[in-house]
Structure formats: structure tokens, C-alpha cells
Amino acid sequence: MVICAVATCKTKQKTGKGMHAFPSENGKKAAWIKFCKRKDLFNPKTSRICSLHFLPECFERDLRNKLLGLPTKSILKSDAIPTKFDTNSADSISGLNRKHRYKIKQQKDCVNSLLKGG
């Protein structure tokens, strides 16, 4: 399950919002990392930012799928930079911060391990 890399965003991949990989170009990647405002270390190679953090003009039209009658995708322009930090998304999970969610996951893993006899 992928969760948006932006510090205050809790959007999950399964919400139907597009998740966009960090650019490989160092200058753009640095801008995306700075935008996330994360205090912890994270890996931009595996992290994603959801579509909610981009303005509508940051996207290209998915003409291929539209012409074929298929569901359209969120296609980011190559020069897109996230600018919308506080999205107040209705698709967000609870307001728990990442550290708290991680602690809960560790506790669940520990309980499951004990129940399995490990």
C-alpha cells in the first residue's frame, strides 16, 4: 500500500487518486523532496506524491484512452512541480501521523507473531 509522501497527506493508493513517482532529474527531485516537508528520511525512488498536490494545469489530457473509450489517467507534465500542500482530502485516512501509524503496525505485527507462536 502506497501512501502519499507529503507530510500532512494521508491519501492511499487505493483511493483512486493518481500516485506520481519522483522525477529522476536532480533539480526537480530536490523540489519535490522539499515540498514534502518530511522530518524523517524517506526514499524518493519508492515514494509517490498523489494528484491532489498538483494544479490542474500540471496534467496532460489522456487523449489515447479518451479516444478508445477507456478510463482516462492522470498524466503529469514532465515539468510539473507539486504546489498544493494542504489538500484536506475527503479521501484521506484518519489524521494519525506516520510515526503513530508505524507504531501501531509494529504492535500488530508483534501480536500476530505471538499468536502464531513465533
Backbone bond lengths (Angstrom), bond angles and torsions (degrees), N, CA, C in turn:
res aa  C-N    CA-C-N  psi(-1)  N-CA   C-N-CA  omega(-1)  CA-C   N-CA-C  phi
1 M - - - 1.459 - - 1.522 108.53 -
2 V 1.298 116.28 124.83 1.461 121.92 179.41 1.523 109.14 -98.42
3 I 1.324 115.90 130.82 1.459 122.39 175.40 1.522 107.20 -113.84
4 C 1.297 116.46 141.31 1.464 121.98 -179.62 1.532 110.59 -51.81
5 A 1.329 116.65 137.73 1.470 122.72 -176.76 1.522 114.02 -75.98
6 V 1.322 118.58 -11.59 1.465 121.30 -178.85 1.530 108.63 -69.54
7 A 1.316 116.36 133.53 1.465 122.79 -171.48 1.527 114.46 -50.82
8 T 1.305 118.74 -43.73 1.464 120.45 -175.07 1.523 113.82 -95.04
9 C 1.325 118.27 -1.62 1.465 121.43 -175.88 1.519 110.60 -94.68
10 K 1.304 115.84 138.29 1.459 121.16 179.88 1.530 111.70 -118.49
11 T 1.328 116.60 16.05 1.456 120.37 -178.10 1.524 110.29 -64.81
12 K 1.322 115.16 131.22 1.460 121.91 178.16 1.515 109.78 -99.12
13 Q 1.311 115.90 157.65 1.455 121.34 -178.95 1.525 111.98 -59.29
14 K 1.308 118.99 -34.61 1.460 120.68 -174.21 1.535 114.22 -77.80
15 T 1.323 118.51 2.37 1.463 120.79 -178.58 1.520 112.71 -77.95
16 G 1.310 117.92 -6.34 1.457 120.64 -178.69 1.515 112.98 91.97
17 K 1.314 117.59 -4.75 1.464 121.23 175.70 1.524 107.83 -83.15
18 G 1.333 116.46 141.17 1.453 120.00 179.08 1.517 110.92 -66.87
19 M 1.310 115.87 144.15 1.457 122.40 176.01 1.523 106.85 -116.21
20 H 1.328 115.93 127.27 1.453 120.89 -171.63 1.524 111.30 -115.59
21 A 1.338 115.00 131.07 1.466 121.90 179.87 1.526 110.06 -70.93
22 F 1.322 115.08 149.77 1.461 120.95 177.29 1.526 109.12 -65.22
23 P 1.329 117.26 143.43 1.471 119.65 179.07 1.525 110.79 -68.12
24 S 1.323 116.01 155.15 1.465 119.66 179.91 1.527 112.29 -84.02
25 E 1.326 117.41 -23.32 1.463 121.09 179.58 1.528 109.19 -67.05
26 N 1.325 117.35 127.25 1.473 122.37 -172.42 1.520 114.24 -57.07
27 G 1.324 118.81 -42.34 1.460 121.34 -178.62 1.515 112.16 -63.57
28 K 1.327 116.21 -46.63 1.466 120.46 178.73 1.521 110.89 -68.07
29 K 1.334 115.88 -41.28 1.462 119.84 179.90 1.530 110.37 -60.54
30 A 1.322 117.09 -41.50 1.470 121.46 179.34 1.531 110.43 -62.08
31 A 1.337 117.32 -39.85 1.468 120.86 178.59 1.528 110.44 -65.19
32 W 1.325 117.75 -40.21 1.472 121.52 178.85 1.529 110.12 -65.67
33 I 1.335 116.67 -43.51 1.470 120.99 -179.88 1.528 109.74 -62.40
34 K 1.319 117.17 -46.17 1.467 121.20 179.37 1.527 110.54 -61.10
35 F 1.326 117.20 -40.39 1.461 121.75 -179.86 1.529 111.67 -60.16
36 C 1.325 117.87 -33.74 1.473 121.74 -176.86 1.531 112.94 -64.12
37 K 1.333 117.38 -25.04 1.474 123.19 178.96 1.529 112.27 50.95
38 R 1.325 116.31 43.45 1.452 121.55 179.86 1.523 109.63 -89.52
39 K 1.336 117.03 139.74 1.457 121.56 176.46 1.525 110.51 -91.33
40 D 1.338 116.39 -21.20 1.455 120.14 178.56 1.531 109.54 -93.40
41 L 1.322 115.10 164.82 1.456 119.82 176.61 1.522 108.56 -80.91
42 F 1.325 116.06 141.94 1.458 119.89 175.53 1.516 108.61 -144.95
43 N 1.307 116.51 160.89 1.450 121.50 -176.09 1.529 110.28 -98.47
44 P 1.316 118.96 108.45 1.461 121.18 179.75 1.528 113.17 -63.75
45 K 1.334 117.76 -20.72 1.464 120.35 179.29 1.523 111.41 -68.47
46 T 1.331 116.93 -29.39 1.465 120.16 -178.24 1.527 112.60 -111.22
47 S 1.321 117.45 -6.09 1.465 121.72 -177.64 1.522 110.98 -87.05
48 R 1.321 115.77 160.94 1.459 122.74 179.78 1.532 109.77 -137.88
49 I 1.324 116.53 155.12 1.462 122.54 172.95 1.524 106.85 -119.61
50 C 1.329 116.41 133.34 1.471 119.99 -176.62 1.525 111.70 -77.57
51 S 1.320 115.18 161.22 1.469 122.69 -177.40 1.519 113.47 -60.55
52 L 1.323 117.60 -22.19 1.459 121.02 -176.94 1.527 113.10 -62.25
53 H 1.335 117.27 -18.94 1.464 121.15 -176.03 1.532 113.23 -93.11
54 F 1.328 116.36 5.25 1.457 120.80 -178.90 1.524 110.18 -117.62
55 L 1.328 116.11 144.31 1.460 121.65 175.62 1.529 109.31 -72.41
56 P 1.330 117.90 154.49 1.468 120.53 -179.39 1.536 113.38 -55.30
57 E 1.322 116.82 -33.41 1.464 118.90 -179.02 1.531 113.63 -72.47
58 C 1.332 117.67 -3.98 1.465 121.76 177.00 1.534 112.17 -81.97
59 F 1.327 116.70 -6.05 1.464 120.81 -175.06 1.513 112.24 -110.18
60 E 1.336 115.12 145.87 1.454 122.31 172.24 1.525 108.42 -92.76
61 R 1.319 116.09 154.00 1.460 119.52 175.10 1.522 108.97 -75.51
62 D 1.327 116.57 139.54 1.459 122.40 178.20 1.530 108.26 -89.64
63 L 1.332 115.65 74.18 1.458 121.11 -174.91 1.531 112.30 -64.76
64 R 1.309 117.12 -35.61 1.466 120.57 -178.99 1.520 110.22 -57.40
65 N 1.335 116.33 -56.33 1.465 119.92 -178.31 1.530 111.35 -65.74
66 K 1.328 116.36 -36.80 1.464 119.74 179.77 1.527 110.86 -61.65
67 L 1.332 116.31 -45.60 1.460 121.07 179.73 1.534 112.22 -66.43
68 L 1.321 116.19 -31.65 1.466 120.53 179.66 1.527 112.23 -85.46
69 G 1.333 116.78 -3.36 1.459 120.35 -179.71 1.516 113.20 75.24
70 L 1.330 116.95 21.62 1.468 122.37 179.43 1.520 109.94 -96.80
71 P 1.326 117.49 161.96 1.479 119.21 175.74 1.527 110.16 -60.14
72 T 1.304 116.66 135.68 1.463 120.32 -178.81 1.528 110.38 -81.61
73 K 1.323 115.36 154.23 1.465 122.53 -178.57 1.524 109.80 -111.12
74 S 1.327 115.63 159.30 1.464 121.47 173.48 1.521 108.03 -83.97
75 I 1.310 116.91 107.76 1.461 121.02 -179.24 1.522 107.99 -108.67
76 L 1.334 115.00 113.20 1.467 119.88 179.50 1.520 110.71 -76.06
77 K 1.307 116.20 141.18 1.458 120.58 171.56 1.518 108.04 -68.74
78 S 1.311 117.21 152.79 1.468 121.46 -175.49 1.527 113.12 -63.78
79 D 1.334 117.97 -24.39 1.464 120.54 -178.51 1.537 112.92 -100.38
80 A 1.330 117.28 12.44 1.469 121.18 -176.45 1.526 111.89 -67.59
81 I 1.314 114.87 136.66 1.470 122.90 176.38 1.529 106.80 -127.16
82 P 1.340 117.81 131.61 1.463 118.71 178.29 1.525 110.77 -65.83
83 T 1.356 116.51 139.54 1.463 120.53 -178.45 1.517 113.23 -134.17
84 K 1.309 118.51 -15.74 1.465 121.73 -177.30 1.530 108.28 -97.12
85 F 1.347 116.57 101.35 1.462 119.68 -174.82 1.522 112.53 -81.48
86 D 1.323 118.03 -55.49 1.463 121.73 -177.40 1.521 108.75 -93.37
87 T 1.328 116.52 103.83 1.462 120.34 -174.46 1.513 113.00 -95.86
88 N 1.342 118.47 -20.90 1.464 122.08 -176.61 1.525 110.76 46.23
89 S 1.301 115.66 47.89 1.459 121.73 -175.05 1.512 112.74 -68.07
90 A 1.325 116.14 135.38 1.459 121.20 174.04 1.516 109.55 -73.31
91 D 1.328 117.35 -16.13 1.455 121.35 179.98 1.529 111.91 -86.49
92 S 1.326 117.09 -0.61 1.452 120.58 -176.05 1.521 111.49 -71.73
93 I 1.335 114.41 151.16 1.454 118.72 171.43 1.516 107.72 -80.04
94 S 1.324 117.38 -176.97 1.458 120.86 -176.66 1.522 111.61 -52.59
95 G 1.312 116.77 161.39 1.454 122.40 -175.48 1.515 114.83 -75.10
96 L 1.322 118.35 12.33 1.456 119.95 179.32 1.526 110.16 -63.73
97 N 1.311 116.11 139.57 1.458 117.81 178.94 1.527 110.71 -79.56
98 R 1.309 116.77 167.33 1.468 121.96 -174.87 1.522 112.70 -58.96
99 K 1.319 116.13 -42.43 1.460 119.34 -177.42 1.531 110.78 -62.89
100 H 1.316 116.42 -41.99 1.462 121.55 179.39 1.533 110.56 -65.91
101 R 1.333 117.59 -42.59 1.466 121.02 178.32 1.523 110.56 -63.05
102 Y 1.339 116.33 -39.39 1.457 120.72 179.51 1.527 110.19 -63.93
103 K 1.321 116.67 -41.84 1.464 121.13 178.82 1.535 110.57 -62.28
104 I 1.321 116.90 -42.75 1.467 120.91 178.18 1.528 109.93 -62.59
105 K 1.333 117.29 -41.89 1.461 121.00 178.73 1.528 110.33 -61.77
106 Q 1.324 117.34 -43.37 1.468 120.50 178.27 1.526 111.07 -60.54
107 Q 1.330 116.21 -42.17 1.459 120.05 179.20 1.529 111.08 -63.39
108 K 1.319 117.36 -43.15 1.468 121.35 178.42 1.521 110.58 -63.01
109 D 1.333 117.19 -42.43 1.458 121.21 179.10 1.522 110.88 -62.38
110 C 1.336 115.83 -40.09 1.461 120.76 178.89 1.534 110.44 -64.06
111 V 1.322 117.34 -46.46 1.460 122.31 178.91 1.528 110.61 -60.96
112 N 1.338 116.68 -45.65 1.455 120.13 178.77 1.525 111.93 -62.16
113 S 1.325 116.25 -38.51 1.456 120.60 178.23 1.540 110.74 -64.43
114 L 1.341 116.67 -42.34 1.467 120.41 178.73 1.524 111.11 -66.46
115 L 1.320 117.55 -38.58 1.457 120.84 179.72 1.536 112.15 -67.18
116 K 1.319 116.48 -29.91 1.455 121.25 178.90 1.530 112.22 -83.80
117 G 1.324 115.34 -4.54 1.466 119.78 178.84 1.511 113.33 84.19
118 G 1.339 116.10 23.64 1.469 119.67 -176.27 1.441 110.01 -106.28
